[in-house]
């Protein structure tokens, strides 16, 4: 009788001779299986929709701009000798190799580098001592100065540029004279305009970067290391040079790289102080190309600015990674002992007070006094007036009434509030959604893509990002109409530009929220939308407010993005003030800048109060 065969015996064992082991799944098969499982969760589906949205709002405009650099643009067919849309190297050659490339790119590049490195040097010379005084000494008013010295960064950079030109303006340009010229002294051009004032103004504006980053590192520094060096006979300068500076080097280099990246995309300061003497930097050269409808050359310049910005911030990321290798041994024994200044205490306090007056007090006072003076620089009582604020029938080409009675101001203010406000609310909600998907989705490639794509605008200077949006939305593409000249393009550009801040706030919030509350609600039958409204958003309302408020503050004082995309009918406060500068209506322009500065400062204080943080404790702390 033949024995019954076991059903499992018909399948050869892997160890038997001649048996064929099942091949392991390929990477694509594993990815497809994980995606199939993940699609059962609504989080992944929502994440895919969000990823497609940001790919269109962030990646597609940048790609569109870069393709404009190598395709014949409308209106250039006869000049290039090729039909519209055909591939060409004409714009690359014109920007980098042609005789005009010196004026278009190379001279602006050298000017940008010289201004940036000059601003870095000045901000380091001023900010490093202030960071040490605020963080490690018993200087009078130390806690007050810790916040007061950060105020310049809360204000728009071109606030200081307008204050400078109010003081040092000379006969090189028309309009009313500056204060110093009104007093009988004519400032030379090199002091009134160009490289020197741009460098000084940017240094004053970005000195808080040094104070914040260097000061934070100093507060974490163990003072016992200094004590040990002194016991071994080291002098003060040796302690500073051989112990403190090597350990602080990553923080200082990171601050310098960030200042360089900020200077690269800065537009308002070079526009106000460089235009009268034709001192071009990359941002103003790009703006001039856009204004003269050289879209191909503008795309090349924007791509170059973007590439330099990406390289700069990748270097910063490398420096931050290197900084983690610096470990101070001490643990519970670490000390942050304040250095007693003794007789130098008063001098240190006077130094900090002088810097505050030059970077905050004098610019704001100058701007305010200029708006209430009939004749610049004349401090007689009968020269003061409120006409530029509330007057009527003024002898001015730009405005016939005081700034507060001008419908143009209130139109720009309304545009600012609703465009920036709606874009900020949308950014905050999308940022929380990105954080939710990034943390909750089981499909990790989707989470990685969302993190990277929402961070991409941070690597692109604002004026280059605006050029990308102009490239994509200037004409109708498929079902999407031409948006240039509408409020929609401003909202979309601002929303995408602010996503790095909103998404990081959302990711940080969701990483601190466990799954238990949602799982309990899901067991009770609550759907995904109900769980978001009833659980996630109420619990994370503080982070949501942060994700809304930070883009709002940045959008209120932003200029580089709006100056390219706004038209007179969609003016916001920043572009409205720039148009008044073009009319040489100094009083009205300064008044608008004061309004913007007040809103930005109040918004920053509100953000600190709502989030219970203190900007003086560290950048992004």
Buried (B, 14 or more C-beta within 10 A) or exposed (E): EEEEEEEEEEEEEEEEEEEEEEEEEEEEEEEEEBBEEBEEBEBBBBBBEBBEEBEBBBBBBBBBBBEBBBBBBEEBBEEBEBEEEEEBEBBBEBBBEBEEBEEBBEBBBEBBBBBBBBBBEBBBEBBBBBBBBBBBBEBBEBEEBBBBBBBBBBBBBBBBBBBBBBBBBBEEBEEBBBBBBBEEEBBEBEBBBBBBBBBBBBBBBBBBBBBBBBBBBBBBBBBBBBEEBEEEEBEEEEBBEEBBEEBBBBBBBBBBBBBBBBBBBBBBBBBBBBBBBEBBBBBBBBBBBBEEEBBBBBBBBBBBBBEBBBEBBEBBEEBBEEBEEEEEEEEEEBEEEEBEBEEBBEEBBEBBBEBBEBBBBBBBEBBBBBBBBBEBBEEEEEEEBEBBBEBEEBEBEBBEBBBBBBEBBEBBBEBBBEBBBBBBBBBBBBBBBBBBBBBBBBBEEBBEBBBEBBBBBBBBBBBBBBBBBBBBBBEEEEEEEEBBBBBBBBBBBBBBBBBBBBBBBBBBBBEEBEEEBBEEBBEEEBEBEEBBEBBBBEBBEEBBBBBBBBBBBBBBBBBBBBBBBBEEEBBBBBBBBBBBBEBBBBBBBBBBBBBBBEBBBEBBEBBBEEBEBBBBBBBEE
